[in-house]
Amino acid sequence: MAEEDYNTDRAVAADAIEQLIERWWADHFPGSAVARYTQAWNIAHAAKEALKRLLRGST
């Protein structure tokens, strides 16, 4: 039972972190159509997705 609680706690924490990252992203990179097609936006978006994967513990 303790292991189930641990896994649930980890999933909730990972979701909270992902939501925080997405909120920060929306505040700093509003995602206009022009911005989405620049090299800088593409690199930043890829880095954001990589960060989420790292924080979740997967590759």
N, C-alpha and C positions, 0 to 999 in steps of 0.2 A: 504494500500500500504506500509506503514512503517513497518508493521509486516512481509510482504513478504521480504522486504529488510533485515530485521533483521534475518530472517530464512536463507536467502541466504548467508548473511555475516557469520553466524555461521557455515553453511555447508562448506563454503570456508575455514574458519579458521580451522575447524576440519580436513579437507583434508590436509591442509598445515602442521598441527601438525603431522598427521599420516605419511606424506611423510618424515618429519624431523626424526621421530622415526625410520622409515625403513632405511633411509640413515645412521643414526648413527649405527643401528644394523648391516648393511652390512659392515661398516667400522670396527667394533669391533668384530663381530662374522661372519667370512667369510662363515661359513656353510659347511665346508668340510664334507665328508661322515663320517669320524671318529668322528668329533665333534658333529654331529647331534645325535649320539647314546650314548652320555654320560649323566649322571644324571644332571650335572651342566648345560649343554646346554638346556636340557628339562625344567629345572626350570627357567632359564633366558628367554627362549622363552615364557613360560607361563606368566611370569611377564611382558614381553613386550606387549603381547596381552591384558593382564589385564589393563595395563597403557593406551593403546589406547581406550579401552572401557570406562575407567574412564574419560578420557579427552573428549570423545564424549558425556558423560553424560548418558550412558546406563549401564545396569548391565549385 
